[in-house]
Amino acid sequence: MDTDNLNLTDETVDNLTEKTYSIKSEEALIGSIFLKPEIMSDVLEVINEEDFYKGNHKILFNEMKKAHESGKIIEVLVIVELLKKNNLLEEVGGKDTIYDFTEVVPTAANAMTYARIIKEKSIQRQLIGVGEDIVKLAGNGYEDIESILDKAEKKIFEISKKKQHQEIIQVGELADKKLYLLDKYQESKSELSGIPTGYAALDHMTSGLHGSDLMILAARPAMGKTAFALNLAISVAKQNKHVLVYSLEMGNEQLFDRILSIVAKIRLKALKDNMLSKKEMNKMGDIFGELTEMPLYISDSSSVNMLEIKSTARRLKSEGKLDFLLVDYLQLISPQEGYRKSREQEISEISRSLKLLAKELNIPILTLSQLSRGVEQRNNKRPMLSDLRESGAIEQDADIVMFLYRDSYYKKNNLDEEESSDNNNSNNDSGKEEDEKAEEVELIIGKHRSGPVGTVKLAFEASYQRFLNIKDDKYLPAFE
């Protein structure tokens, strides 16, 4: 293959561009709006002035939009006066040109068809622009391939999801959206504005999981943070929400054993050893059937970086298959290739990227994080924000920071076992009755950008990896 022939020449781009606009559709749409001004609201749902190819059409449509938004009638004399006032009349071709638009089409019946054609052509032009940018980036030799791929993918994703995206929005539009949401929740009698977690006390403080939120769950080893995160993931998936779990510390089979233990309420050690009782084996058919239908996806790539996470998340979101993303854990995300900075700067970049991804896709993202060993040196070992490893950026980017704390762990274990991993702790179960008793756990909300902070009391059944609600001194499951 002769790669020299792959360059986009000016002539090639010009030929492509000729196929990516329809002057007749633009003229017909403007004429249709003059004939039937009330269609403007529907038209604005599809396009804006930037979607027009001809400069005078952009200007004219923008003035028509302003008239519509201010409550003025969209008719020739009104628009002519607005253009005069803004010294734009000659730029659109003068008064006669505007009158000519009213004679382009006999009726406004096909207005929305014209609008959709204009939008399609606009997207084609944007794609050509992205293609030119990619050629320039790839050809200059200054940026690494991963960075170029990330930029290209993001630009294309923005085009694919874009209808009429506005960076600046008038507050009245937000008021309308809020009123709709208030009415919706009144009708549903729901107390939560986000996705329920299944943990009533947690939901009471957070109102559920919210799109664009980055949440951090941090704890010292052996506190059960992976188990709690999986309980949340399963609870969300059981509501027919799509969940993606990135497990950077353990493989798919280990992760599946944990999920199976939680859902089936079968001891994790028994699953690991493949030593199930007859009664437990009889459960498997129904449980596997349930898991087959559950919209829960897992990836155990141990060297994943933010580019790969963003790429997969964007693809799933575009397919309607992503409502909640879980990453276990933050410090194991690989730095981008060619990124040569301190570990704290790397973590800062990763943390910021996760927050921006949550906002871009409008999904809640939960990532687990390590705590510094300084916790172990204090008499009161309850974690604080300052205990987060590389804490500055994590604390700043996160909307919610939660800590898990089990007082019983410190009472039962010597300090020289503090490095036991979550996995070792889970496999610690000998099957004895005392190991199967639930232990009370504190879920400490140390930061909450949009609500209260405080402590939620939960119960942890380590043998089954299950976290339970506590109500009136009773332990209640988060899901059935």
N, C-alpha and C positions, 0 to 999 in steps of 0.2 A: 504493500500500500504506500502510495506517495503522500506522506504527511504534509508536504509543502502545499498540496492542493486543498487542504482542509481549512485554510484561512478564509474568513468572511471578508470579501472585498467590498468596497463601497458600491460597486455595481450590483453585487449579489444582494446586499441589504436593500438597495433601492428597488430591485425587482420584487423582493419579498414584501416591502412596505406598500407597494402599489396594490397588493392583494389584501391588505389589512385595513382598508377603510372603505366606507360607502357614503359618498357625498349625498347621493340621492336619499338614502335612509335618514341622514341627518336633516336634510331639508324637509323631508316628509314628516318627520317627528315634530319639528318646530312648527310647521304649518298645522299639524293636527292639534297641537296645544292651543294655538290661536283660535282654531275652530271650536274646541271644547276644553276650556281652561280647567275644568274640574278633574281632568285626568292627570293633572300635574302631580298629585300625591302618589298615584300609582307609578308614574314614571320615575319619580325620585326614589322609589324602592329598588329600582333596577340600575339607574345610572346617575352620574353627576356630570358637571361641566368638563371635567378632565377626561371623560371618555370620548368626547368629540375630537375629531381629527383636525378640522379646519379652525383656525384661530378665531375668525369672526363668529363662527357657530358657538365656540366656547363662551365668548363674551356675551352674546345674545342670550344663550340659555342661562347663564349665570344671573343676568338681570331679570329674566323671567322667573327664576327660582326665588330671587330676593323679593320680587313683587308678591309671589305666592305666599312666602313665609311671613310677610308683613300684612297680609290680608287684602292686598290690592287686587283688582281685577286684571287678569292677563289679557289685555287687548292692545292693538297696535299703538294707539295714541298714548296710552299709559307708558308702554315700554319705550317709545320714542322720547318722551319727556325724561324718563329715568336715564336713558343713554346720554341725552343732551346735558343733563345735570352733572353727569360724571365724565363729560368730555369724551364719550366713547362712540357717539353716533357715526362719525365718519369712519371709525375703525371697522364697523360692521357693514359699511357700504352705503350708508345714508338711509333716509326715510323710504325712498322708493324700493330699496332692497328688502326692507322689512315688510312692506306691503306685498311684495312679490311672494313671500312665504305663504301668505293666506290663499294663494291660488295654486299651490303645488299639488294638493290633494283635495278631492271633492268632499271627503268625510274623514272623521277621526277614528273610524272603525278599526284600523290596523295599527294604531299608535303603539301598542305594547310590542307588536312584532318588530316595528322599527327600532324601538328601545333595546330589545334583546339583540338585534343585529349589531347595533352600535356598541353594546357591551362586549359582544363576542369579538368584534374587530379590535376593540381597545385591549382586551386580554392578549390577543395575538401580537399586537405591537409591543406590549409589555414583555412578552416572552422573547421577542426578538431582541429587545433591549437587554434582558438578562443574558441572552446568548452572547451578545457583543461583550458584555462585562466579563463573562466567564472566559471568553477567548483572550481578552486583554490580561486578566489575572493569571491565566495559565501560561501566557506567553512571556510575561515580564520576568519570570524566574526569581522574583523576590519573596513570594509567599509559599509556604509549604502546602502540599496537596490537601491535607486534612482541613486547613483553614479555608481553602478555595471551595472544597466540597460543602463545608458548613455554610458559607455565604451563599453559594448557589442554591442549596436546598432551602434555606430560609427564604430567599427571594421568591422562589417558585411556590413554596407553601403559602406565603403571604398573598400571592396572586390567586391561588386556588381557593382560598377561604374568603377572599375579598369580594364583597358586594358593593357596599358604599361605606367604606371605612373612613371615619373622620377623626383626625388627631385631636381637633378641638370640637367640643360639643357644648351646646347651650344647655344650661342647667334645667330648663323646662323639659327637655327631652328625658333627662334623668328622672325628673319628677313623675312623668308619665309612666316610665318603666317601674319606678318604685310603687306607684299606685296599683299597677297591674299585679305586682308581686304581693302587695298587702291584701288585695282582693282574693288572690289565688290561695293564700294561706288561711284567710278567713273561711273560705269555702271548704278547704280540706280539713280545717280544725287542727292543722299541724302547728306545734309549738316551735318547730325547727325550720330555719331558713336554708340549712345545708343538708348533706347526706347524714342520716343517723348513724352513729357508731355502734349502737347496741348497748352502750354504757350510759345509763340514765344520768348519773351525776356528772359525767364528762360532757354529755350533750347539753345539760343544763347550763354549764359554764361557757361552752363554745357555740351552741346552737347548731352543732353538727360540723361536717367537713365542708369547707367552702372553696369554690373555684378560685384560682389565682393565689391561694395560700400556700406558703412553704412552711411545713411543720418539722420541727426537730425533736426526735426522741433520743435522749441520752441517758446513759447509766454506766456504772462500773461493770466489769465482767460478772456474770452469774446472777444478775438481777432479773433476767427474763425479758430483755428488750426485744429480741427477735420473736419470742413467743407472743408478746403483746402485739407487736406489729402484724404478725400473721393472723391473730384473732381479729384485729381491725379489718384486714384485707378480706378475710372470709365473711365477716359480718356485712361488709359493703357488697361483696359478690353475691351474697344470698339475697340481696335486694335487686338483683338483676342489673347491677352496675358492673361495668367492665374494669377489671383491675389488672395491672401489670406489676409484677414483683421482680426486681433485680436482686438476686442473691449473689453477692460477690465473695462471700466467705465460705459457703457450703454448696455442694452440688445439688442437682435436681432431685436425685433419689433421697438424699438426706432431708431436703426441704419437703418432698412429698410425704415422707414418713411423719414429719411434724404436722403437716396439714391433715393427714389421715388421722393422727392421734387426736387432734382438736375436734374434727368433725365427727368421728366415730366414738369418741371418748374411750379409746383403747390405749393402754399404757405404751408410752414411746419405746421403752426398753423391749417390750414384747414384740413390737413391730420391727425394731432394729434386729432382734435375734430371730425373727420369723417364727416365733413360738406363741401362736395364738390358741386359745381354747376353742372348743367346738362352738360354743355360744358366740364367741367373737368372730369366728369364721363365717357363721351364719349371717352376721351383720353385713359382710363385705359386699354382697350383691347389691343391696339397696344403696349402700354408701358409694360404691363405685358408679352406680347409675346417677346418683346426685352429683358427684364430682364431674362426670362426663358432661352434664348440662351446665355446670357452673362457669360463668365468664371470667375465670381466673387464669392468668397467663404468667409463666415464670421463665426467667432466664438466669443461667448460672455462669455466665461468662465472667471469668475471674480477672480479666484484664480490660474490662470495658472502660471507655473514656466518654466524656460528655458529648462528643460528636456522635457516637453510636447511640447513646441514650436519647439524644434529641431526635436523631433520624428515625429510630423505632417509634418513639412516642408520637412524632408528627404523623407518621404513616398510619398508626393505629387510630389516632384521633380523626384523621381525614376519612377513615373507613367507619367511623362511629363506634369504635371499639376501645375507647379509653376514657374512663371517668375518674380514676384514682391511680396514682403511681407511687410505689413503695421502693425505696433504695436501701439496701442493707450491705454496707454502710458507707457513709460519706468519705471517710479517710481511705477507703479502698478503691475509689474511682481513680483511674489512671490519669496522670496529667497528659495534656495534649502533646503529641510528638513535636519535638523541637522547642517545647516550652522550658526554658532554663531559668527558673527563679527559685526562691526559697520555698520550703514546704508550706509555710504560712501563706505565701502569696498564691501558691497553687490551690490551696484549700479555699482561699478567698475567691479565686476565679471560679472554682467549681460551685461554691455556695451561691455566688451571684448568678451563675448560669442556670442553676436549678430554680431560683426565684423567677428569673426572666422566662423560663420555660413554663412554669406554673401560670404565669400571667398570660403568656402567648396562647397557650392551649385552654386557658380558663378551667384548669383542673386543680384539685388539691394534690400536693406532693408531700409525702412523708419520708424523711430520710433519717436513718439512725446515725448516731455519732458517739465517738468515744469520749470519756471524761479523763481528765488528768489524774495522776496518782496522788495528787495533793489531798484529795478527798480522804484518803486512808490515814493521813497524818492528824486529822482533826478528831476531837472527841465526838462532836456532832457530825456524823458522816452523811447527812442529807446534802445532796448536790445543790450547787448554786450556779448562776450564769457564768461566773468567773472560772468555774471548773471545766468548761468546755475547752477541748483541745483546739488550738488555733482559734480562740473564741471570738475575737473581735468581729470578723466578717460574718461568721455564722450567726452570732447574736443580732447583728445589724440586719441581715437579710431575712431572717426568719420572722414569720408572723406569729407563730406560736412555738415556744420552747417548753418541752415537757421532760421531766426526770422521773425515772423509776427508782424506788428505794424500798428495800426489804430489811427491816430491822432484824428479823429472825435470822437472816443470813449471817450477820456479824455476831449474833449470839451463838450460833451453832458452829461457825468455822473459825479456824485460827487465821491470823493475819498473813501467815506465809502461804495461804491458799488463795490469796486475792487475785492471782493471775489466772485462775481457772476460767476457761472460756464459757460462754453461754452454752455451747454444745456439750462440754464436759459436764456442766451442771445438770443438763437435761438427762444425760445418760447415767447420772449418779443414782438413779432410782433402782432400788433393789427389789421392788415389788412388795415390800413390807407395808402393812396397813398404815403405820405412822407416816410413811413417805407420801401417802395418797391424801392426807388431810390438807385442806386448803390453808394457805398462809395469807395473812393480811399484808397488802402491799400499798404503798403510798405512790400515787401518780401526782407529782408536783408540777403545777403549771407555773413556771418561773417567768414567762413572758407571754403576753397576749395583746397583740396590737389593737384589737377591736373589742376587748372585753376584760373580765376580771381575771386575776391570778388567784391561786389558792391550791388546796390539796384535795384530791379525790381518793377515797378509800375503795380499793378493789380487793378481790381474793384471787390467789394464784394456786391452781392445782398443778404442781410441777410434773407429776407423773403423766398427766394428760395434756400438758402444755396449754391449759385452758385458763383464761382470766374471766372472773365472774363479777357480777354486780353484788353489792352488799346493801340489803334493804331490811330494816327492822331485825338486824342480827341474823338474817337469812342470806344464803348465797344463791343467787339467781343467774342462769345462763344469759349471755348477751344475745344468743340466737339459738334457734332450735335446729 
